[in-house]
Amino acid sequence: TAIGPQESRIRTADGDSKAVMVAGQPVVMMGRPCMLFSFIDLEARRRAEQSLRQSEERFAKAFRMAPVPMAVCVQSNWCVIEANGAFATAVGRPRSEIVGRSITSCGLHLDRRALRDITLALEAGQRSRNRDGQLRAPDNEVIDGLLSAESVTLQDEACALFVIQDITERKRMETEIVNAMEAVMKDASWFSRTVM
């Protein structure tokens, strides 16, 4: 009877062992029943799988520990499949209230045009960089941010990695500078006299 494909290990000439896929098929050679075995070397695949696992573990660790808010969404419906601690803190919600919901319903405020532009960029294989966005907590605390998005593939599904850089303090300082300049320019007569 035939032996279906199955994983096994064989010993090599140097005494080591190697992962292989083996299959057997009965054949008749010169009138004698024999078995034809075929082997496929699985070591390269095993090494690639191990390298991929290590890469995914490093990404997951960096994602979780990043001090900036980050979330991963499915591109087809913008459903959040992962969010880091900084994102949960910024929107004032536990991770359990973020994962499984759309990115815009759990604290990231973007208008439809911005979301459409991000979608078009990602579908074209491009990145979306430094777009204005806000993170809002249920207590109405607002974080102004620069949103960047990049395509990632997770388990054969097109996803987007969102990263939000907090620029709240910078915006506040810019507003204060503009207000101060406007206050000074309201009475610019002193400036005119000095120039004269």
Secondary structure, DSSP 8 states (H G I E B T S, - for coil): --EEEEEEEEE-TTS-EEEEEEEEEEEEETTEEEEEEEEEE-HHHHHHHHHHHHHHHHHHHHHHH-SS-EEEEETTT-BEEEE-HHHHHHHT--GGGTTTSBGGGTTEE--HHHHHHHHHHHHTT--EEEEEEEEE-TT--EEEEEEEEEEEEETTEEEEEEEEEE-HHHHHHHHHHHHHHHHHHHT-HHHHHHH-
